[in-house]
Amino acid sequence: MHFPEISFFYVDLTGVSLDSDTHVDQSKWIDLTDIKPRPERTSTRPVLGGKVNDQIMFFDSDDGKSVTANSFDTTPKQWIINQNVKSLTPGFFSDLNGWVSDGKTGKAYTFDSINKGMTILDTINLSVGSGISTPKNLFAKKSTFYDDFVQVMIPNGQILFIGGKLGNEHQSMKSLLTYDSNKDTWQITNTVGAAPQERTKHTAVSTSDGRVILFGGIINNVPALPQLAVLDTSKAPYQWVTLTEEDPIGAFSEHTAVMANNYMIFAFGKNESETKELKSNNKDIYKLNISDPLKYKWSLLASFEGKPTSTTSSNSSSSASTPIQTDVSVGNSSFSKNFELKARWVVTIVVVIVALICISIFAVYRTRQYRNKNRVKNTYQHKLSSNDELDKNYI
């Protein structure tokens, strides 16, 4: 399996308070690409895990029969390569839909398909298996593909699947496919309130008090409205709430976002408010203050203007890390091309607390076209029996 080149860097926020209006200096963008030893290649879907949830993990399968893990430890900033991964269930698994991590258990989850359900990865003991249940009884058409959604874990252990498409139809925000990681069960969760428009190429993150913050995305190639929406999962039934947005930054797609304390950190992607391609490639990192559940305020955090500083010139400190939920979206991070962000690249942003706060941003080249046309080829061909076949009818 061919894996593209990686650019790996982080923004060091040691000594920077998110509550202030400080803009992060260019010298705080630290390049980690040349750290040795490093894997010759990695997959394009990283997982946040490890004993204290401070490792960025990648999985690779060359022969379709065995899987190895390569982990970047964010504390000493070193690679741990070629670790064996044990399979608990026979057959293949796919991580094309990305992972969502549970920092309390060290487990990560990815939706395999309507037919196969959830793939579950133990990032501490390095084992992978599948849930017993599937959501196929919730869908009238067994051949329905569910794609382009985002998945987010809320405090009660449920994973919500927001947006995306069922076949060729956009998925309504009024009814959300839901997986209970505690019970290994599936259901459709109906929401109340003024639901936002359906969309793809968006992000969703969760807060400690049960809010799900939805941002960005498009529908039929135009910005979905509203761009910023909040689902309150602390109420039953879950409710879309009306909010006030201060200093809005425009319409975006193909970006990435994570939560850090009382802020959603938003990075890169495509500015849908711009008509010219060069201007639409967002090079900035913004923060959204979510401390007031009814009022959300945007501000600029950092701008990328050149190649990150080498680690040899960085003296940033390391300490125990606190996990922050990750989210995967589409973007670009090519230093050789002055960080021109295109829709065809995938960017994953991972936030960990190091000293005060350190944002680690992992950028992976990947085309959406490649993903759509080669789903079966890009799955982990993890096979314990030569008689197991990948069910190509489901994603």
C-alpha positions as CSV (number, residue, x, y, z in Angstrom):
1,M,0.0,0.0,0.0
2,H,1.4,3.4,-0.9
3,F,1.3,6.2,1.6
4,P,2.1,9.8,0.7
5,E,4.7,12.1,2.3
6,I,3.9,13.6,5.7
7,S,4.5,17.0,7.2
8,F,4.3,16.9,11.0
9,F,4.5,20.0,13.2
10,Y,2.8,21.7,16.2
11,V,2.1,25.1,17.5
12,D,3.7,25.7,20.9
13,L,1.3,27.6,23.1
14,T,3.4,27.3,26.3
15,G,3.0,30.5,28.2
16,V,0.1,31.7,26.0
17,S,-3.3,32.1,27.5
18,L,-6.3,31.4,25.3
19,D,-8.2,33.9,27.3
20,S,-5.9,36.7,26.1
21,D,-5.9,38.3,22.6
22,T,-2.3,37.2,22.0
23,H,-1.4,36.1,18.5
24,V,1.0,33.2,18.3
25,D,4.3,34.2,16.8
26,Q,5.7,32.3,13.7
27,S,8.6,31.0,15.8
28,K,6.1,28.9,17.8
29,W,5.3,26.7,14.8
30,I,7.7,23.8,15.4
31,D,8.6,21.3,12.6
32,L,8.8,17.7,13.7
33,T,9.1,16.1,10.3
34,D,12.7,15.1,10.4
35,I,12.7,13.4,13.9
36,K,14.4,10.0,13.7
37,P,13.8,7.2,13.8
38,R,10.4,7.6,12.0
39,P,8.3,5.2,10.0
40,E,9.0,5.0,6.3
41,R,5.3,5.5,5.7
42,T,2.0,5.8,7.7
43,S,-1.7,5.5,7.1
44,T,-3.7,8.7,6.7
45,R,-6.1,8.2,9.7
46,P,-4.3,8.9,13.0
47,V,-5.7,7.9,16.4
48,L,-5.2,9.7,19.7
49,G,-4.5,7.1,22.4
50,G,-2.0,5.5,24.7
51,K,-2.0,5.1,28.5
52,V,-2.3,8.8,29.2
53,N,-3.8,9.6,25.8
54,D,-0.7,11.4,24.7
55,Q,0.2,9.3,21.6
56,I,-0.7,10.0,18.0
57,M,-1.0,6.5,16.5
58,F,-1.0,5.2,12.9
59,F,-1.7,1.8,11.6
60,D,-0.4,0.0,8.5
61,S,-1.0,-3.4,6.9
62,D,1.2,-4.4,4.0
63,D,0.3,-8.0,3.4
64,G,-3.4,-7.9,4.4
65,K,-2.8,-10.3,7.2
66,S,-1.0,-8.4,9.9
67,V,-1.2,-4.9,11.2
68,T,1.5,-2.8,12.8
69,A,1.3,0.5,14.8
70,N,3.5,3.5,14.6
71,S,3.1,6.0,17.5
72,F,4.3,9.5,18.0
73,D,4.7,10.1,21.7
74,T,3.9,13.8,22.3
75,T,5.8,14.0,25.6
76,P,9.4,13.1,24.6
77,K,8.5,13.9,20.9
78,Q,9.7,10.5,19.7
79,W,8.4,7.8,17.4
80,I,7.7,4.2,18.6
81,I,7.6,2.2,15.4
82,N,6.6,-1.3,14.1
83,Q,4.5,-2.4,17.0
84,N,2.4,-5.5,16.5
85,V,-1.4,-5.2,16.8
86,K,-3.5,-8.2,17.9
87,S,-6.8,-8.9,16.1
88,L,-9.7,-10.0,18.2
89,T,-12.1,-10.7,15.3
90,P,-11.4,-12.2,11.9
91,G,-11.8,-10.3,8.7
92,F,-11.0,-6.9,7.3
93,F,-11.6,-3.5,8.9
94,S,-11.7,0.0,7.4
95,D,-10.8,3.3,9.0
96,L,-11.7,5.5,6.1
97,N,-14.2,7.4,8.2
98,G,-11.6,8.4,10.8
99,W,-11.5,7.7,14.5
100,V,-13.0,9.2,17.7
101,S,-11.2,8.5,20.9
102,D,-12.4,7.9,24.5
103,G,-9.7,9.3,26.7
104,K,-11.1,7.6,29.8
105,T,-10.8,4.0,28.4
106,G,-8.0,4.4,25.8
107,K,-10.4,3.0,23.2
108,A,-11.0,4.5,19.7
109,Y,-13.9,3.9,17.4
110,T,-14.5,4.1,13.7
111,F,-17.7,3.4,11.7
112,D,-16.9,0.6,9.3
113,S,-20.2,0.2,7.5
114,I,-24.0,-0.1,7.9
115,N,-23.5,-3.9,7.5
116,K,-20.5,-4.2,9.8
117,G,-21.0,-1.6,12.5
118,M,-18.2,-0.3,14.6
119,T,-14.5,-1.2,14.7
120,I,-13.0,-0.8,18.2
121,L,-9.4,-0.2,18.8
122,D,-7.7,-0.6,22.2
123,T,-4.8,1.9,22.0
124,I,-3.3,0.8,25.3
125,N,-3.1,-3.0,24.7
126,L,-2.8,-2.6,20.9
127,S,-5.7,-4.8,19.8
128,V,-8.5,-4.3,17.4
129,G,-12.0,-5.9,17.2
130,S,-15.5,-5.2,16.2
131,G,-18.8,-4.5,18.0
132,I,-21.4,-7.3,17.9
133,S,-24.3,-5.1,16.9
134,T,-24.8,-3.3,13.6
135,P,-27.2,-0.5,12.5
136,K,-28.5,-2.3,9.4
137,N,-32.0,-2.8,10.9
138,L,-32.4,1.0,11.1
139,F,-32.1,1.4,7.4
140,A,-34.7,0.4,4.8
141,K,-32.2,-0.2,2.0
142,K,-29.5,-2.6,2.9
143,S,-27.2,-1.3,0.1
144,T,-27.3,2.3,1.5
145,F,-23.9,4.0,1.8
146,Y,-23.4,6.4,4.6
147,D,-20.5,8.8,4.0
148,D,-19.1,12.3,4.6
149,F,-20.5,12.5,8.1
150,V,-18.6,13.5,11.2
151,Q,-18.6,11.5,14.4
152,V,-18.4,12.9,17.8
153,M,-18.4,11.3,21.3
154,I,-20.4,13.1,24.0
155,P,-19.9,12.7,27.8
156,N,-22.4,9.8,28.2
157,G,-20.4,7.6,25.9
158,Q,-22.7,8.0,22.9
159,I,-21.2,8.6,19.5
160,L,-23.3,10.9,17.3
161,F,-23.0,10.8,13.5
162,I,-23.8,14.2,12.2
163,G,-24.5,15.3,8.6
164,G,-23.2,13.4,5.6
165,K,-25.1,11.5,2.9
166,L,-27.1,8.3,2.9
167,G,-26.6,7.2,-0.6
168,N,-27.1,10.3,-2.7
169,E,-29.3,12.0,-0.1
170,H,-28.1,14.4,2.6
171,Q,-28.8,13.2,6.1
172,S,-31.2,15.3,8.1
173,M,-29.9,17.0,11.3
174,K,-33.3,16.2,12.9
175,S,-32.5,12.4,13.2
176,L,-29.0,11.3,14.1
177,L,-27.5,7.8,13.9
178,T,-26.2,7.1,17.4
179,Y,-23.9,4.4,18.8
180,D,-23.7,3.7,22.5
181,S,-20.1,2.7,23.3
182,N,-21.1,1.4,26.8
183,K,-23.8,-1.0,25.5
184,D,-22.7,-1.7,22.0
185,T,-26.2,-0.7,20.6
186,W,-27.4,1.5,17.8
187,Q,-30.4,3.8,17.5
188,I,-31.8,6.8,15.6
189,T,-31.9,9.8,17.9
190,N,-34.5,12.5,17.1
191,T,-33.7,16.1,18.0
192,V,-35.9,19.1,18.7
193,G,-35.4,22.8,18.0
194,A,-34.5,24.6,14.8
195,A,-32.2,22.0,13.1
196,P,-29.5,23.4,10.8
197,Q,-29.2,22.6,7.2
198,E,-27.9,19.2,6.0
199,R,-24.2,19.4,5.0
200,T,-20.9,17.7,4.2
201,K,-17.2,18.9,4.7
202,H,-18.0,20.2,8.2
203,T,-16.8,19.6,11.7
204,A,-18.4,18.8,15.1
205,V,-16.8,18.8,18.6
206,S,-18.2,18.1,22.0
207,T,-17.8,20.0,25.3
208,S,-17.6,18.6,28.8
209,D,-21.1,19.9,29.6
210,G,-22.7,18.0,26.7
211,R,-22.8,20.6,23.9
212,V,-22.0,19.6,20.4
213,I,-20.6,22.5,18.3
214,L,-21.2,22.2,14.6
215,F,-19.3,24.4,12.3
216,G,-18.9,24.9,8.5
217,G,-19.8,22.7,5.7
218,I,-21.6,22.9,2.4
219,I,-24.8,21.6,0.7
220,N,-25.0,21.5,-3.1
221,N,-21.7,23.4,-3.3
222,V,-22.9,26.4,-1.3
223,P,-22.4,27.2,2.4
224,A,-24.9,25.4,4.6
225,L,-26.8,27.6,7.1
226,P,-26.3,28.5,9.7
227,Q,-22.5,27.9,9.7
228,L,-22.4,27.7,13.5
229,A,-24.9,25.6,15.4
230,V,-25.1,24.0,18.8
231,L,-26.8,20.8,19.9
232,D,-27.5,20.5,23.7
233,T,-27.2,16.8,24.6
234,S,-27.6,17.5,28.3
235,K,-31.4,17.8,27.7
236,A,-33.8,15.1,26.7
237,P,-34.6,15.1,23.9
238,Y,-31.4,16.6,22.5
239,Q,-32.1,20.2,21.4
240,W,-30.7,22.5,18.8
241,V,-30.4,25.9,20.5
242,T,-30.4,29.5,19.3
243,L,-27.2,31.3,19.8
244,T,-25.4,34.6,19.3
245,E,-22.2,34.6,17.2
246,E,-19.8,37.5,17.7
247,D,-17.2,38.5,15.1
248,P,-18.1,35.7,12.6
249,I,-15.2,34.6,10.4
250,G,-17.3,33.6,7.4
251,A,-18.2,30.3,5.8
252,F,-15.8,27.4,5.7
253,S,-15.5,23.8,4.6
254,E,-12.9,21.1,4.6
255,H,-11.3,22.4,7.8
256,T,-10.5,20.8,11.1
257,A,-11.5,21.6,14.7
258,V,-10.9,20.4,18.3
259,M,-11.8,21.5,21.8
260,A,-9.3,22.9,24.3
261,N,-10.8,24.0,27.6
262,N,-13.4,26.7,26.8
263,Y,-12.3,27.1,23.2
264,M,-12.9,25.4,20.0
265,I,-9.7,25.6,17.9
266,F,-10.4,25.9,14.2
267,A,-7.7,25.6,11.5
268,F,-7.2,25.7,7.7
269,G,-9.7,24.5,5.2
270,K,-11.4,26.5,2.5
271,N,-13.0,29.9,3.0
272,E,-16.3,29.6,1.1
273,S,-16.8,33.4,1.3
274,E,-13.9,33.9,-1.1
275,T,-14.4,33.5,-4.9
276,K,-10.7,33.2,-5.9
277,E,-9.0,29.9,-5.1
278,L,-5.8,31.4,-3.8
279,K,-7.6,33.6,-1.3
280,S,-10.0,30.8,-0.3
281,N,-7.1,28.6,1.1
282,N,-7.2,29.5,4.8
283,K,-3.8,29.6,6.4
284,D,-5.0,30.8,9.8
285,I,-6.0,29.2,13.1
286,Y,-9.0,30.7,14.9
287,K,-10.4,30.2,18.4
288,L,-14.1,30.3,19.4
289,N,-14.9,31.2,23.0
290,I,-17.7,28.9,24.1
291,S,-17.7,29.7,27.8
292,D,-21.1,31.4,27.5
293,P,-23.5,28.7,26.2
294,L,-25.6,31.3,24.3
295,K,-22.9,33.6,23.1
296,Y,-19.9,32.5,21.0
297,K,-17.0,34.8,20.1
298,W,-14.4,34.3,17.3
299,S,-10.9,35.6,17.4
300,L,-7.6,35.0,15.5
301,L,-5.1,32.8,17.3
302,A,-2.3,32.2,14.7
303,S,-1.3,32.8,11.1
304,F,1.0,30.6,9.0
305,E,3.4,32.6,6.9
306,G,6.3,30.3,6.2
307,K,8.0,27.0,7.1
308,P,7.9,26.0,10.8
309,T,10.9,26.3,13.0
310,S,13.1,23.2,13.3
311,T,13.0,21.2,16.5
312,T,16.7,21.8,16.9
313,S,15.9,25.5,17.7
314,S,13.0,24.8,19.9
315,N,13.2,24.7,23.7
316,S,9.5,24.0,24.3
317,S,9.0,22.0,27.5
318,S,7.2,18.7,27.9
319,S,5.1,17.4,30.7
320,A,2.1,15.2,31.4
321,S,-0.5,15.5,28.7
322,T,-4.3,15.8,28.9
323,P,-6.3,14.4,26.0
324,I,-8.5,16.5,23.8
325,Q,-10.9,15.0,21.3
326,T,-9.7,15.0,17.7
327,D,-11.7,15.6,14.6
328,V,-10.6,14.9,11.0
329,S,-11.5,17.0,8.0
330,V,-10.1,18.0,4.7
331,G,-7.3,20.5,4.1
332,N,-3.6,20.8,3.0
333,S,-0.3,21.4,4.7
334,S,2.5,21.4,2.2
335,F,5.4,23.5,3.3
336,S,7.0,23.3,-0.1
337,K,4.0,25.0,-1.6
338,N,3.8,27.8,1.1
339,F,1.0,26.0,2.9
340,E,-1.6,26.5,0.1
341,L,-4.6,24.7,1.5
342,K,-6.5,22.7,-1.1
343,A,-9.6,20.7,-0.8
344,R,-7.8,17.5,-1.8
345,W,-5.7,17.2,1.3
346,V,-6.6,15.8,4.7
347,V,-5.5,17.6,7.8
348,T,-5.9,16.2,11.3
349,I,-5.4,18.5,14.3
350,V,-4.7,17.1,17.7
351,V,-4.6,19.1,20.9
352,V,-2.8,18.1,24.1
353,I,-1.9,20.0,27.2
354,V,1.9,20.3,27.5
355,A,2.9,22.8,30.2
356,L,0.0,25.2,29.6
357,I,-1.3,24.2,26.1
358,C,0.5,22.8,23.1
359,I,-1.4,22.3,19.8
360,S,0.0,19.4,17.8
361,I,-1.1,19.5,14.2
362,F,-0.6,16.5,12.0
363,A,-0.9,17.1,8.3
364,V,-1.5,14.2,5.9
365,Y,-1.7,14.4,2.1
366,R,-4.7,12.6,0.9
367,T,-7.2,13.3,-2.0
368,R,-10.9,13.0,-1.5
369,Q,-11.1,11.6,-5.0
370,Y,-8.7,8.9,-4.1
371,R,-10.7,8.1,-1.0
372,N,-14.0,7.9,-2.9
373,K,-12.8,5.7,-5.8
374,N,-10.5,3.4,-3.8
375,R,-12.3,2.6,-0.6
376,V,-11.8,-1.1,-0.7
377,K,-8.1,-0.7,-1.7
378,N,-7.5,1.8,1.1
379,T,-9.0,-0.3,3.9
380,Y,-6.8,-2.1,6.3
381,Q,-6.6,-5.5,4.6
382,H,-6.5,-7.1,8.0
383,K,-7.3,-10.8,7.4
384,L,-6.8,-13.7,9.7
385,S,-8.4,-16.2,7.4
386,S,-7.9,-16.5,3.6
387,N,-11.6,-17.3,3.3
388,D,-12.8,-14.0,4.7
389,E,-14.0,-11.5,2.1
390,L,-14.7,-7.8,2.3
391,D,-18.3,-7.1,1.8
392,K,-18.2,-4.5,-1.0
393,N,-21.8,-3.6,-0.7
394,Y,-21.3,-1.5,2.4
395,I,-18.9,1.2,3.4
